[in-house]
Amino acid sequence: MTDTKPIRRIAIIGTGVIGASWTALFLAKGLQVVATDIAPNAEAALRKFVETAWPALKRLGLSPGASQSNLTFTADLAQALPGAGLVQENGPERIDFKQKLYRQLDELLPPDVIIASSSSGLTMSGIQSGAASHPERCVIAHPFNPPHLIPLVEIVGGAKTSEATIRRAAEFYTSIGQRTVRLNKEMPGHVANRLQAALAREVYYLVAEGVVSAADVDTALSWGPGLRWGVMGNLMLNHLGGGPGGIEHFFQQFTGPMTAWWKTLGSPVLTPEVQKKLINSVHAEVGSRTIEELEAERDEVLLGLIELRNKIAKSSQRKSTEPVA
Ligand SMILES: NC(=O)c1ccc[n+]([C@@H]2O[C@H](COP(=O)([O-])OP(=O)(O)OC[C@H]3O[C@@H](n4cnc5c(N)ncnc54)[C@H](O)[C@@H]3O)[C@@H](O)[C@H]2O)c1
């Protein structure tokens, strides 16, 4: 695989929740996008999504040449591929579907085109068995919903993925401003979803056991650790939690209590009754607020936080490149 060709055109396969959001992001980064989907109203839904997302993308800063008119739609997979430097695959989360699709893609695409799957839980080793000729160009590039706002992309190869593909994919997503994380091993659910799953298990347990209401557990999270997690990760916060003694002191002080709590963490069974209890508690928390109102509130705060983090990241990047006097 040659790794010199710049990626300027993306083929998007599947324009549902994730494919539509990727499309909006790639257009905002000044790339050409050709999208394909088999659903009858897919093109209209996609264009509407991009139009709705555009003001937020504009606020975060459009790249030179960014335009909604750089989007082409075709219902024919083969028509979507010519000239693409990278395929972002967002089809249904089914291994049989993806293996068959990768067989087709492998036959239709030149070998230097990266095929990146958004899959949340399937492994690339499983998916790429469909791509008999060039499995080395297949990689997982898992976004966090919605990728046009949330920068995380988890990158992980399968048994047959080449190092060059992993490197080139990471360079591409980084070049458009995404934050990439590389997994050295395949894991069901990758990393970020596993972290969410671990936390969700305890959230459900605490509400199911009647320890707290949905409103209180959500307050505890979003006005407590959640605020800090929007700035730094767990380990860096542990380092600060240790005071001047840093992470070493943190472990000296908290290893005992923390590992004792681990022994009491819950493993709730999501029976219909437990689900009902959780659902009722969530509805009490939601009150009369509509989903649209809650989404607007979430996105406004999220945009402000992303803007601030981008500003701080730029200024620390500037400082690190300033010549030392
Ligand atoms: N929804 C999320 O929060 C999320 C987050 C990260 C990753 N993902 C991953 O992204 C992928 C897509 O998930 P989604 O939530 O967008 O699903 P979705 O159901 O919203 O979208 C899937 C789309 O694929 C289309 N499709 C089906 N067969 C097709 C074909 N043969 N050719 C082209 N298009 C076809 C469907 O019409 C649909 O629009 C999955 O692999 C999922 O694991 C989802």
The ligand as a MOL file (V3000), in Angstrom:
LIG
                    3D

  0  0  0     0  0            999 V3000
M  V30 BEGIN CTAB
M  V30 COUNTS 44 48 0 0 0
M  V30 BEGIN ATOM
M  V30 1 N -25.5720 4.6650 16.8790 0
M  V30 2 C -24.4680 4.8310 17.5820 0
M  V30 3 O -24.4630 5.4740 18.6560 0
M  V30 4 C -23.1610 4.2950 17.0590 0
M  V30 5 C -21.9640 4.8230 17.5800 0
M  V30 6 C -20.7410 4.3990 17.0540 0
M  V30 7 C -20.7120 3.4210 16.0620 0
M  V30 8 N -21.8900 2.8950 15.5770 0 CHG=1
M  V30 9 C -21.7880 1.8790 14.5200 0
M  V30 10 O -22.1320 2.4780 13.2880 0
M  V30 11 C -22.7540 1.5080 12.4320 0
M  V30 12 C -24.1060 2.0460 12.0010 0
M  V30 13 O -24.9100 2.2580 13.1480 0
M  V30 14 P -26.1300 3.2860 13.1320 0
M  V30 15 O -26.4980 3.5010 14.5460 0
M  V30 16 O -25.7890 4.4450 12.2500 0 CHG=-1
M  V30 17 O -27.2390 2.3700 12.4200 0
M  V30 18 P -28.5060 2.8600 11.5520 0
M  V30 19 O -29.4700 1.7300 11.5820 0
M  V30 20 O -28.9660 4.2000 12.0060 0
M  V30 21 O -27.8950 3.0200 10.0780 0
M  V30 22 C -27.5390 1.9350 9.2630 0
M  V30 23 C -27.8090 2.3580 7.8370 0
M  V30 24 O -27.2940 1.3760 6.9280 0
M  V30 25 C -28.1850 1.3320 5.8260 0
M  V30 26 N -27.9710 0.1190 5.0310 0
M  V30 27 C -28.4700 -1.1230 5.2560 0
M  V30 28 N -28.0330 -1.9630 4.2770 0
M  V30 29 C -27.2630 -1.2230 3.4460 0
M  V30 30 C -26.5470 -1.5080 2.2500 0
M  V30 31 N -26.5310 -2.7430 1.7200 0
M  V30 32 N -25.8620 -0.5140 1.6270 0
M  V30 33 C -25.8720 0.7390 2.1470 0
M  V30 34 N -26.5430 1.0760 3.2850 0
M  V30 35 C -27.2180 0.1050 3.9180 0
M  V30 36 C -29.5620 1.4350 6.4430 0
M  V30 37 O -30.5460 1.8120 5.4750 0
M  V30 38 C -29.3130 2.5140 7.5060 0
M  V30 39 O -29.5560 3.8130 7.0190 0
M  V30 40 C -22.8350 0.2060 13.2390 0
M  V30 41 O -21.7600 -0.6330 12.8910 0
M  V30 42 C -22.7330 0.6890 14.6840 0
M  V30 43 O -22.1430 -0.2620 15.5450 0
M  V30 44 C -23.1050 3.3320 16.0430 0
M  V30 END ATOM
M  V30 BEGIN BOND
M  V30 1 1 1 2
M  V30 2 2 2 3
M  V30 3 1 2 4
M  V30 4 1 4 5
M  V30 5 2 4 44
M  V30 6 2 5 6
M  V30 7 1 6 7
M  V30 8 2 7 8
M  V30 9 1 8 9
M  V30 10 1 8 44
M  V30 11 1 9 10
M  V30 12 1 9 42
M  V30 13 1 10 11
M  V30 14 1 11 12
M  V30 15 1 11 40
M  V30 16 1 12 13
M  V30 17 1 13 14
M  V30 18 2 14 15
M  V30 19 1 14 16
M  V30 20 1 14 17
M  V30 21 1 17 18
M  V30 22 2 18 19
M  V30 23 1 18 20
M  V30 24 1 18 21
M  V30 25 1 21 22
M  V30 26 1 22 23
M  V30 27 1 23 24
M  V30 28 1 23 38
M  V30 29 1 24 25
M  V30 30 1 25 26
M  V30 31 1 25 36
M  V30 32 1 26 27
M  V30 33 1 26 35
M  V30 34 2 27 28
M  V30 35 1 28 29
M  V30 36 1 29 30
M  V30 37 2 29 35
M  V30 38 1 30 31
M  V30 39 2 30 32
M  V30 40 1 32 33
M  V30 41 2 33 34
M  V30 42 1 34 35
M  V30 43 1 36 37
M  V30 44 1 36 38
M  V30 45 1 38 39
M  V30 46 1 40 41
M  V30 47 1 40 42
M  V30 48 1 42 43
M  V30 END BOND
M  V30 END CTAB
M  END
